[in-house]
Amino acid sequence: MKRKNVLKFISAAAASVLLMTSCGSSAGKAGETHETTDDGLTKVSIVAGTAGGASVLSVVAAYGEFDKEYGLEFELQTIDTAADTLAATESGKVEIAGYSSAAPLSYIAEGHDLRIIGGLMLNYETIITTTENKEEWEGDITKVVEGKTIGVNRTNSGDIALRGWLVNHGVDLSKVTYKELDSPATVVEAVKKGTVDAGIINGGYYRPAEEQGLVNVRFIKDIIGSDFICCRQIVSPENAEKNHDLYVNVEKALIKAYELYQTDPKKTLELAKKYIVTDEDELNFILYDCGDLYLSPDPNIQGIYDYFNGMKASGYIDPDSDVDITKYVDTSIYKEALDQLLAEDPDNAQLQRLKSEFKETAEKA
């Protein structure tokens, strides 16, 4: 039986983008012996948000018992703040942490040392506007945005990805006004009132925006022509070295969960709702019907590189930062897990898809 242990209260909005993992019944330092169950399974404590799609792969791996296939026992818990999570991960007290991309990348840019070993989700962002403005916003976005006011939430992944793309396509961001608001709901309200020309929101607000008469103009991924990263899996450098084999098995379980998510929506939702409190109809929309979200355990080193540069272009990170973010990405753990699974089942279509998407290194600008 999987347990839902509450460490500290977390809001549903924050939980929807939160997943953190640690090994052992309590957080230990790198290299410590892990606690085992009576039947010899290594305990892995996965701190996972209880709303939205970010923790679906870990939840499905746990309740689908893919963990047991690799000698692991996942125990799901909730978590409190990004700052505590990242500090605990860097120190080795937490072995694996998953969080929205902006927080760990900013943390690294500030001089901290972490390793990104995997991913959780991609995309899940769109531009909304009024029906009256819809046609204009369907035009050449590099021209449309100049002179406009866009409502955003700070460190919103779609906003960062789009700003980076705009800069790469010659747009002077000083000619665009970005109005930072405190939540996607306030972005929706600002678009309705006309205090902003358009807004960028995540998938949890697609339907509420449409129900209030607004239109989903274009997914950010369709504008920039590629997927962009959201939540990643993060570890300390010491843990990446000393717990390599453990992490390979964790990645195998997550890859198995990915395969189920891709091939069996009914079973995926059945397992997910055992832990995730999001309404089943809404969760089905998020995972399968919105046309935007993509869950993947791939670390996506190219996406991390591009996103980091987007953060620099957006001013979230010093534009003159000389940090090479690719040095903080370890693709070897995920690659080893995927290679081992492919050796066992070389014709598996889902594994072949992951192989085609995987890159060991990034093509730098």
C-alpha positions as CSV (number, residue, x, y, z in Angstrom):
1,M,0.0,0.0,0.0
2,K,1.4,3.4,-1.0
3,R,1.2,6.0,1.7
4,K,0.3,9.6,1.4
5,N,2.4,11.3,4.1
6,V,1.9,15.1,4.5
7,L,5.2,16.8,5.5
8,K,3.8,20.3,5.4
9,F,0.7,21.9,3.9
10,I,1.0,22.9,0.2
11,S,-1.5,24.7,-1.9
12,A,-3.0,22.9,-4.9
13,A,-1.6,25.6,-7.2
14,A,1.9,24.9,-6.0
15,A,1.4,21.2,-5.8
16,S,0.5,21.1,-9.5
17,V,4.1,21.8,-10.4
18,L,5.8,20.0,-7.6
19,L,7.5,16.7,-7.2
20,M,10.4,15.8,-5.0
21,T,12.1,12.5,-4.3
22,S,14.3,11.3,-1.5
23,C,15.5,7.8,-0.5
24,G,15.2,6.2,2.9
25,S,12.6,6.7,5.6
26,S,14.3,10.0,6.5
27,A,16.5,12.2,4.3
28,G,20.1,11.0,4.5
29,K,23.4,12.1,3.1
30,A,24.8,10.9,-0.1
31,G,26.1,7.3,-0.1
32,E,24.3,6.3,3.1
33,T,22.8,2.8,3.2
34,H,19.1,2.9,2.2
35,E,16.4,1.4,4.3
36,T,14.8,-1.7,2.9
37,T,11.4,-3.4,3.3
38,D,10.9,-6.8,4.8
39,D,10.8,-8.3,1.3
40,G,14.1,-6.6,0.4
41,L,12.9,-3.6,-1.6
42,T,14.9,-0.4,-1.3
43,K,12.7,2.4,0.0
44,V,12.5,5.5,-2.1
45,S,10.5,8.4,-0.7
46,I,8.9,10.4,-3.6
47,V,7.5,13.7,-2.5
48,A,4.8,14.4,-5.1
49,G,2.2,17.2,-5.5
50,T,-1.4,16.0,-5.3
51,A,-2.8,18.2,-8.1
52,G,-2.3,18.6,-11.8
53,G,0.0,16.6,-14.1
54,A,3.5,17.1,-12.9
55,S,3.6,14.1,-10.6
56,V,1.7,11.7,-12.8
57,L,4.7,9.6,-13.9
58,S,5.9,9.1,-10.3
59,V,2.4,8.3,-9.1
60,V,1.8,5.8,-11.9
61,A,5.2,4.2,-11.3
62,A,4.3,3.8,-7.6
63,Y,0.7,2.6,-7.9
64,G,1.4,0.6,-11.0
65,E,4.2,-1.1,-9.0
66,F,6.8,-0.5,-11.7
67,D,9.0,0.4,-8.8
68,K,8.9,-3.2,-7.5
69,E,10.1,-4.5,-10.9
70,Y,13.4,-2.8,-10.1
71,G,13.7,-3.6,-6.5
72,L,12.3,-0.3,-5.2
73,E,9.4,0.7,-2.9
74,F,8.2,4.2,-3.7
75,E,6.5,6.1,-0.9
76,L,4.7,9.3,-1.9
77,Q,4.7,12.4,0.2
78,T,4.0,16.1,-0.1
79,I,6.5,19.0,0.2
80,D,6.7,22.6,1.2
81,T,8.8,25.2,-0.6
82,A,11.3,25.4,-3.5
83,A,14.0,27.1,-1.4
84,D,14.0,24.3,1.2
85,T,13.8,21.6,-1.6
86,L,16.8,23.0,-3.5
87,A,18.9,23.5,-0.4
88,A,18.2,20.0,0.9
89,T,19.0,18.5,-2.5
90,E,22.3,20.4,-2.8
91,S,23.3,19.2,0.6
92,G,22.4,15.6,-0.1
93,K,19.7,15.4,2.5
94,V,17.2,14.9,-0.3
95,E,18.3,12.6,-3.1
96,I,16.1,13.5,-6.0
97,A,14.0,16.7,-6.3
98,G,11.7,17.6,-9.1
99,Y,10.6,21.2,-9.5
100,S,9.6,23.8,-12.1
101,S,12.5,24.7,-14.3
102,A,13.0,28.3,-13.4
103,A,13.8,27.7,-9.7
104,P,16.6,25.2,-10.0
105,L,18.2,27.0,-13.0
106,S,18.2,30.3,-11.1
107,Y,19.7,28.4,-8.1
108,I,22.5,27.1,-10.3
109,A,23.1,30.5,-11.8
110,E,23.5,31.9,-8.3
111,G,26.5,29.6,-7.8
112,H,24.9,26.5,-6.4
113,D,25.8,23.0,-7.6
114,L,23.1,20.6,-8.7
115,R,22.7,18.0,-11.4
116,I,19.7,17.5,-13.6
117,I,19.2,13.8,-14.4
118,G,15.7,13.6,-15.8
119,G,12.5,15.3,-16.7
120,L,8.8,15.2,-15.8
121,M,6.8,17.3,-18.2
122,L,7.0,19.7,-21.2
123,N,4.9,22.5,-22.6
124,Y,1.4,23.2,-21.1
125,E,1.3,26.9,-21.9
126,T,-0.8,29.1,-24.2
127,I,-1.6,32.6,-25.2
128,I,-5.1,33.8,-24.5
129,T,-6.9,36.9,-25.6
130,T,-10.4,38.3,-26.4
131,T,-12.5,37.1,-29.3
132,E,-12.1,40.7,-30.8
133,N,-8.3,40.4,-30.7
134,K,-8.0,36.7,-31.8
135,E,-7.3,37.3,-35.5
136,E,-4.5,39.8,-34.8
137,W,-2.8,37.4,-32.4
138,E,-3.0,34.6,-35.0
139,G,-0.6,36.7,-37.2
140,D,3.2,37.0,-37.2
141,I,3.9,37.0,-33.5
142,T,7.2,38.8,-33.9
143,K,5.3,41.8,-35.2
144,V,2.1,41.4,-33.1
145,V,3.8,41.7,-29.7
146,E,5.5,45.0,-30.3
147,G,3.7,47.8,-28.4
148,K,1.5,45.2,-26.7
149,T,1.0,44.5,-23.0
150,I,1.1,40.8,-22.0
151,G,0.0,39.5,-18.7
152,V,2.3,36.8,-17.2
153,N,3.2,35.1,-13.9
154,R,6.8,35.4,-12.8
155,T,9.0,32.6,-14.0
156,N,6.2,31.1,-16.0
157,S,7.8,28.5,-18.3
158,G,5.8,29.5,-21.4
159,D,6.6,33.1,-21.0
160,I,10.3,32.4,-20.6
161,A,10.4,30.0,-23.6
162,L,8.5,32.6,-25.8
163,R,10.7,35.5,-24.7
164,G,13.9,33.6,-25.6
165,W,12.4,32.7,-29.0
166,L,11.4,36.3,-29.7
167,V,14.9,37.5,-28.9
168,N,16.4,34.9,-31.2
169,H,14.0,36.2,-33.9
170,G,15.1,39.8,-33.6
171,V,12.4,41.2,-31.4
172,D,13.4,44.1,-29.1
173,L,11.8,43.1,-25.8
174,S,11.9,46.7,-24.6
175,K,9.1,47.3,-27.0
176,V,6.9,44.8,-25.3
177,T,5.3,45.5,-21.9
178,Y,5.1,42.5,-19.6
179,K,2.7,42.9,-16.6
180,E,3.6,40.4,-13.9
181,L,0.5,39.2,-12.0
182,D,0.2,36.9,-9.1
183,S,-1.6,33.9,-10.6
184,P,-3.0,32.5,-13.8
185,A,-6.5,33.5,-12.6
186,T,-5.5,37.1,-12.4
187,V,-4.0,36.9,-15.9
188,V,-7.4,35.7,-17.1
189,E,-9.2,38.5,-15.3
190,A,-6.8,41.1,-16.7
191,V,-7.4,39.9,-20.3
192,K,-11.1,40.0,-19.7
193,K,-11.0,43.6,-18.3
194,G,-8.7,44.7,-21.1
195,T,-5.9,45.9,-18.9
196,V,-3.6,43.6,-20.9
197,D,-3.8,42.8,-24.6
198,A,-3.1,39.1,-24.1
199,G,-2.0,36.7,-21.4
200,I,0.1,33.5,-21.0
201,I,-1.4,30.8,-18.8
202,N,-0.8,27.1,-18.1
203,G,-3.1,24.3,-19.0
204,G,-5.0,24.2,-15.8
205,Y,-6.6,27.5,-16.8
206,Y,-7.4,26.7,-20.5
207,R,-11.0,25.7,-19.9
208,P,-11.7,28.4,-17.2
209,A,-10.5,31.1,-19.6
210,E,-12.7,29.8,-22.4
211,E,-15.7,29.5,-20.1
212,Q,-15.2,33.3,-19.4
213,G,-15.4,34.1,-23.1
214,L,-11.7,34.2,-23.9
215,V,-9.9,32.3,-26.6
216,N,-6.9,30.1,-26.6
217,V,-5.1,31.6,-29.6
218,R,-1.9,29.5,-29.9
219,F,0.1,27.1,-27.8
220,I,3.5,28.4,-27.0
221,K,5.1,25.2,-28.4
222,D,3.4,25.8,-31.7
223,I,4.7,29.4,-31.9
224,I,8.3,28.5,-31.2
225,G,8.2,25.2,-33.2
226,S,9.4,22.9,-30.5
227,D,8.7,21.5,-27.0
228,F,10.0,23.5,-24.1
229,I,10.9,22.2,-20.6
230,C,9.0,22.4,-17.4
231,C,9.6,20.3,-14.3
232,R,13.0,18.5,-14.1
233,Q,14.6,15.9,-11.8
234,I,17.5,17.2,-9.8
235,V,20.1,15.7,-7.5
236,S,23.4,16.7,-5.8
237,P,26.6,16.0,-7.7
238,E,27.8,13.6,-4.9
239,N,24.5,11.7,-5.1
240,A,24.7,11.5,-8.9
241,E,28.0,9.7,-8.5
242,K,27.4,7.5,-5.4
243,N,23.8,6.5,-6.2
244,H,24.1,6.1,-9.9
245,D,22.6,2.6,-10.1
246,L,19.7,3.5,-7.8
247,Y,18.8,6.4,-10.1
248,V,19.0,4.2,-13.1
249,N,16.3,1.9,-11.6
250,V,14.2,4.9,-10.6
251,E,14.4,6.1,-14.3
252,K,13.4,2.6,-15.5
253,A,10.3,2.8,-13.3
254,L,9.4,6.2,-14.6
255,I,10.0,5.1,-18.2
256,K,7.6,2.2,-17.6
257,A,5.1,4.7,-16.3
258,Y,5.6,6.8,-19.4
259,E,4.8,3.8,-21.6
260,L,1.5,3.2,-19.7
261,Y,0.6,6.9,-20.0
262,Q,1.1,6.7,-23.8
263,T,-0.7,3.4,-24.4
264,D,-3.4,3.1,-21.7
265,P,-5.2,6.3,-20.7
266,K,-7.9,4.5,-18.7
267,K,-5.4,2.6,-16.6
268,T,-3.2,5.7,-16.2
269,L,-6.1,7.8,-14.9
270,E,-7.2,4.9,-12.6
271,L,-3.8,4.8,-11.0
272,A,-3.3,8.6,-10.9
273,K,-6.6,9.3,-9.1
274,K,-5.4,7.1,-6.2
275,Y,-3.2,10.0,-5.2
276,I,-3.9,13.1,-7.3
277,V,-6.9,15.0,-6.1
278,T,-7.6,16.8,-9.3
279,D,-11.0,16.0,-10.7
280,E,-10.8,13.0,-13.0
281,D,-12.4,14.8,-16.0
282,E,-10.0,17.7,-15.6
283,L,-7.0,15.3,-15.2
284,N,-8.1,13.5,-18.4
285,F,-8.3,16.9,-20.2
286,I,-4.9,17.9,-18.9
287,L,-3.2,14.6,-19.9
288,Y,-5.0,13.7,-23.1
289,D,-7.4,16.3,-24.5
290,C,-5.8,19.8,-24.2
291,G,-3.3,19.0,-27.0
292,D,-0.3,20.5,-25.3
293,L,1.0,18.7,-22.2
294,Y,3.7,16.0,-22.8
295,L,5.0,13.9,-19.9
296,S,8.5,12.6,-20.4
297,P,11.3,11.4,-18.1
298,D,14.0,12.6,-20.6
299,P,16.3,15.2,-19.1
300,N,16.2,17.1,-22.4
301,I,19.6,18.8,-22.3
302,Q,18.8,20.9,-25.4
303,G,15.6,22.2,-23.9
304,I,17.5,23.1,-20.7
305,Y,20.1,25.0,-22.7
306,D,17.5,26.9,-24.7
307,Y,15.4,27.6,-21.6
308,F,18.4,28.9,-19.6
309,N,19.1,31.3,-22.4
310,G,15.5,32.3,-22.4
311,M,15.8,33.2,-18.7
312,K,18.8,35.3,-19.5
313,A,16.9,37.1,-22.3
314,S,14.0,37.6,-19.9
315,G,16.1,39.1,-17.2
316,Y,15.4,36.3,-14.7
317,I,19.1,35.5,-14.8
318,D,22.0,37.9,-15.4
319,P,22.3,38.3,-19.2
320,D,26.1,38.3,-18.8
321,S,26.2,35.1,-16.8
322,D,29.0,32.8,-17.9
323,V,27.4,29.7,-16.4
324,D,27.5,26.8,-18.9
325,I,24.2,25.1,-17.8
326,T,24.9,22.0,-19.8
327,K,27.7,21.1,-17.3
328,Y,25.0,20.7,-14.7
329,V,23.1,18.1,-16.8
330,D,24.0,14.4,-16.4
331,T,22.3,12.5,-19.2
332,S,24.1,9.2,-18.5
333,I,21.7,7.9,-15.9
334,Y,18.6,8.2,-18.1
335,K,20.5,6.9,-21.1
336,E,21.6,3.8,-19.3
337,A,18.1,3.1,-18.1
338,L,16.7,3.6,-21.6
339,D,19.4,1.5,-23.2
340,Q,18.8,-1.4,-20.8
341,L,15.1,-1.4,-21.4
342,L,15.7,-1.3,-25.2
343,A,18.0,-4.2,-24.9
344,E,15.2,-6.2,-23.3
345,D,12.5,-5.0,-25.7
346,P,14.1,-3.5,-28.9
347,D,10.9,-3.3,-30.9
348,N,8.9,-1.4,-28.2
349,A,7.4,1.6,-30.0
350,Q,7.3,3.8,-26.9
351,L,10.9,3.1,-26.1
352,Q,11.9,3.8,-29.6
353,R,10.1,7.1,-29.4
354,L,12.1,8.1,-26.3
355,K,15.3,7.0,-28.0
356,S,14.5,9.3,-31.0
357,E,13.9,12.2,-28.7
358,F,16.9,11.8,-26.5
359,K,20.1,13.8,-26.9
360,E,23.3,13.3,-24.9
361,T,24.6,16.8,-25.6
362,A,23.1,20.2,-26.6
363,E,23.7,22.1,-29.8
364,K,24.9,25.5,-28.5
365,A,24.2,28.8,-30.1
